[in-house]
Amino acid sequence: MSSLLEWAPVRAVWRREVALYRRYWASTSFAAVSEPTIYLLAFGYGFGSVVGELYGYDYKEFVATGVVATAVLFIGAFGGMFNTFIRRTFQHTYDAMLAAPVDVHELVTAEASWLAAKAGVYGCAPVLVGMAFGLDPSWGMLLVPFIGFLTGLAFALFGVWVSAIVPSINTFDYVITGLLTPMFMVAGTFFPVTQLPAWAATAAWFNPLFHCVELVRGAVFGRLGIDDLVHVGVLVLFAAVMWGLAVWKMRARLID
Amino acid sequence: MSLFTVAGMRMLADVAISLRQVTKRYGDITAVDRLDLDVPEGICLGLLGPNGAGKSTTMRLLTAQSLADEGEISVLGLPLPQESKRARALMGVVPQLDNLDEELTARENLEVFAHLYRVPRAGRRAAVDRALAIAQLTDRAGTRTVKLSGGMRRRLLIARGLVHEPRLVLLDEPTVGLDPQVRQELWSLVARLRDEGVTTLMSTHYIEEAERLADDCALMSHGTVVARGTPARLVKEYAGASVQEHYVPAERLAEIERLAAASGIPTRRTGPSVSVLKAEQLGEGLRAELGEPSVRRPANLEDVFVVLTGENVE
């Protein structure tokens, strides 16, 4: 049935995504740039005037790097959850695709990797906006799209998995408020996790987004070390587990 | 693959679709029940039956989107589900439900499926143009699908399943819910497929559709085929040559049914009347007892359909 992962079906599914992207690129790009701008204005100037500096960084720079993670999280997880659910249940797009020589694991891989690519590209927007607000350019910034891709991939697969286990689209509210919101608050995005009580700081280590934030700051501020491979490892592991779960549950939903 | 196996497969593939004792259950419901069905290459087989007879499940089994609990299935000589991906590459599927991408143009919808069906790059443009011509949408190629009429969308849906010039096409209720005018158009499209030697499996519950398009009909009820043959043969065998309809009060309807049944003559309700089938076989005595009918008409496939699948639809 399906053991190999073929390249042709993955590319074909991307082809559809590209065609759709031509319709909505303007609104997506607008949101990707304006959101970090708002965060930077609100937190950077509002909050930053109280905080001033944090660990030697200007608070605006701290936020600009943190917001990369939230952008990546939202593109990956929301895309994985909502797009996948709507295409599967309302539009029946996947039924049409699976009647062609495409298998479920290829479909899931294609959908998630497309979202990951978008996360990689739009994850750079906060850094660019940050530069407009005075963040110094660095070579390490060139790693941001790759960190965004990996994190986006993992969260997109998480979203696909969730979309296949929820009974209705309303259930996403529990996931967003109960899981994603705390996740993006306690990841060192707006304040460092070291400020938190010990148990929460420990919990952050189990938050994939925390590892994304660490990698982004390390890359942008040019202090990446060999130790940071741990963060990459956690994200790769998270992505791999989510791939397995997403394929398993999507297959159960699409093939009866 | 060696030439020998190519030749061998070609021989096997003289039967385009083969199902052997196939059973598919969903919980307590048996959707397909020990189904045997063969579709020779090059014909249009009409799969007839009421809603819930198992037609759509049978279609899904053929693309391995449903997996059988028991039995053997092969498509174009390829065993399912093991070789389903190769089988799907050779097949075109037109679903009952319109699942076109509304945001995309007619051309883009076809392009996506040309990629999904792996039409080689060099021939892709031509394949899409050809499919647009089949759908008669060449001058609407750049129109977003959401702006197309119901008939245009259905033509596009069919053309999407033909973009890779498949040898076998599965049409699931191709004209359900469409105007008579639009149905005519689609029928000529399906008839052309058959003329080109494409094997077609078409499920429908429109009798006229099957009568006009199908070389052969399989009548499904409760998950299995209850009758198989050309429309003419089925009519002759199960409904005879002529039918007489009696428009009479309700008590008399039941009486006519009882009288006919006692002589082994099939009847069916036709709204306020009762139709006595195989009217040419009525004996003199019974003919007199039934009285003068209100209408005499030739037997048709609908008579067969109702007699074999029951008067009441669950």
Interface residues (C-beta under 8 A of the other chain):
Chain A: M1 S2 A8 P9 R11 A12 V13 R15 R16 A19 L20 R23 Q91 H92 T93 D95 A96 M97 L98 A99 A100 P101 V102 D103 L254 I255 D256
Chain B: Y26 R60 T63 A64 Q65 S66 L67 P81 Q82 S84 K85 R86 R88 A89 M91 V93 P95 L97 N99 D101 E103 L104 E108 E111 V112 F113 H115 L116 Y117 R118
